Amino acid sequence: MQIELLSPAKNADIGIDAILHGADAVYIGASDFGARKAAGNSIQEIKRLVDFAHIYNAKVYVTVNTIIKDSEIPEVSNLITALYNIGVDALIVQDFGILKMDIPPIALHASTQMHNTTPEKVKFLEDAGFSQVVLARECTRQDIIDIHNATGVRLEAFVHGALCVSYSGRCYASETLCSRSANRGECAQICRLPFQLQDAHGHNLGTYHWLSLKDMEHSSDLEDMIQAGITSFKIEGRLKDADYVKNITSYYNKRLNEVIAKHQDWKRTSDGESKISFTPDIEKTFFRGGTTYFYNGRNSQISSIYTPKSQGEYIGIVKSVNGKKFTVDTEKELHNGDGLCFFDSKNQFYGSRINTAVKKVFQNGKLQETECETFEEIPLQAGYKIRRNFDIQFNSVLGKPTAKRKIDISMVFENSTLTISDGTNSVSETIDTETVKAEKNQSDNIKSALSKLGDTPYSAVSIKVNTERFFPMSVISSVKRNATEKLTAIRQKKALENREIFSVRHTNAKYPSETANYTENIANSLARKYYEEHGVKVTEDAFELNKPLQPVPIMYCKHCIRYTMGACKLHKDGQVKELQEPLHLIYKNYYLRLEFDCKNCMMKVYKE
C-alpha cells in the first residue's frame, strides 16, 4: 500500500519547502479558478515546482476547484492544457463541466467541494474516472470504511488544519452576506465572527464565536485511518506561510514514517529521506487547539467559541502579577519577543508580547519559573493559565533553511568510467581526457571527492573505486557533476512518463440523486449536460447564478449549537437543557436563524 502526505503551497517556494520537509505531493493554485483566490500562481512558477518535485518522484496537484461560468469555459480549458503541458500530475476539481471540456488526459481528483460523503457518491466519481477522491471532513471512521469497502478509488482525507463549519461546497453565507462566493474562492470567513446567540424571547445566551471550530488534528489516528481506507493525508493551508508548512509537514512526515515502519507492505509514494534541523511541534505554528472532529463520532470538543485566533502551546500557571510584570510557573524557556495569550475569568481572550523575560528560577538544574514584563499592561491575574502563540526563537529557526532531502545512490568508478544508480535508474559518465598511471593508489582520494555531493539531491551509501590511473580531483568533480545531472534528468523524465492518464469512462451509472438543486452548484451548460446525461433533472442553477426565491439554508453544518449548549435530545449527556427556539445568531446587520434537522443530525443556517 502506498501512502501519501499532501502539503499545501501558497507559492512555488513554499511547495519546494514542503517537499524538502517530507511531503510526497503538494497542491497549489493556478492563476485563477482555485478555491483560495488569494493564492494564485503563474504557469512558470508551477513548472518550477513540478521540475523540482519530480526529482523526488513527488507530485504536484493544481486546484481548479471553483464553479465555472459559461463565459469562462475557454479560459479554463486553455489553463488545463497549459498545466498538463508543464507536467502537472493531477487537477483537483469541483465542477463536472470539466469532464465535458476538450482537454488533455490529465488525472482528476474530486475536491471535497463536491460533497463526498457517501459510498454511492464516491462510487459514481470512481466510475466517472476520478483517480482520487477528497472526502468530506465530516466523515466518521465508519463512513470511511463503508466508502472504502464499496469502491476502489484512492481516498484522501484532511488530517490537519482549519475546519469549515459548513460542509464544503454547501456554504453560501459569504455569497449571501458579502457577495463573495466560497465556491469561487472568495470566502469571507463569516464563521469566525463573534455572534450573539438569541432565543425566541430575545434573551442573549452569550456573544461568542459560535460557528468557529478548532483545527483538525489527526496525528494520533494515522495508522487507524490507513486501516480504514485512507491513503492520502492532506494538510490544510494554501494561505499559510513557509514556517507553518515546514513545521506541520515535518511533524506528519515523522509520524507517518513511524507508522509505516511497523508494516512491511506500506510505503511512501515519493523517494528520498528528509533530514530536519529542528524539532517540529504542531502547537508552535498557528493552532486553535486540536480536534478529530467527527472521526470517532459526535463529541463536545470540536468548537473554539471563545476565540478564532491561534492559542499555541500551554506554558504554565501565573504565580503573581505586578503591573506589567508577572511570574509564571513554567518549565518552558521564554524569550524576549514571545507572544503570550490567556483567557480571563469571563473567557475573554487577551494577548501580548514579552518585553523582557528575566529572573529565571532553577531547581536541581531544571527551570521552575520565569518573571516576565510585557509591553502593555494586561488584565492578568494569579492562577490564570498562560499559553504561547508565538515563539520568536522557533520562528527565527524556521526562517532559515531547515531541511535537506536526499536520495540514496551507489557509485562505482571503474577505470575511467563513473556509474551511479538510485536502485532503479543508472547512468554512466566516462572521462575521455588522457591519463597516466598513478604512482600510488588514489582510491581514498577519489572516494572522498565522489562522496561530496553538496547541494545535489543525492547521498552516496556505497562508493567503489577500481582504477590504476591518475585523475585530477577537478576532473573527478566534473564527471560526478555530469553524472548526477544526467540521473536527475532521467528521474524527471520518468516522472512525466509515469503520470496517471485520465479518460472519461463511458458508463451508464446514474448519479445518486434524481434531481439537482442549488447545492449541486451547476453554473455552466456543460455541467448541466453532464448531470442530465447521468439521469439527473436539474431544478435550480448554482446559488451564485440565481439565488432561490424561497428561503433556503446558506450553511449545512454537522456542528450543532444545540448540542454545544447541552440541549440535544438525541445525544444525551446528563440533564438536557431546554432552549426557547428558534435560535438566532446576530452580528451587526447579519441576522441568522438556526434550524435543527435532527433526523439527519444537522444544523441548517438561514438568513433573515
Secondary structure, 3 states (H helix, E strand, C coil): CEEEEEEEECCHHHHHHHHHCCCCEEEEECCCCCCCCCCCCCHHHHHHHHHHHHHCCCEEEEEECCCCCHHHHHHHHHHHHHHHHCCCCEEEECCHHHHHCCCCCEEEEECHHHCCCCHHHHHHHHHHCCCEEECCCCCCHHHHHHHHHHCCCEEEEEEEECCCCEEEEEECHHHHHHCCCHHHCCCCCHHHCCEEEECCCCCEEEEECCCCECEEECCCCHHHHHHHCEEEEEECCCCCCHHHHHHHHHHHHHHHHHHHCCCCCCEECCCCEEEECCCCCHHHCCCCCEECCCCCCCCCCCECCCCCCCCCEEEEEEEEEECCEEEEECCCCCCCCCEEEEECCCCCEEEEEEEEEEEEEEECCEEEEEEEEECCCCCCCCCCEEEEEECHHHHHHHCCCCEEEEEEEEEEEECCEEEEECCCCEEEEECCCCCEECCCCCHHHHHHHHHCCCCCCEEEEEEEEECCEECCHHHHHHHHHHHHHHHHHHHHHHHHHCCCECCCCCCCCCCCCCEECHHHCCCCHHHHHHHHHCCCEECCCCCCCCCCCCCCCCEEECCCHHHHCCCCCCCCCCCCCCCCCCEEEEECCEEEEEEEEHHHCEEEEEEC
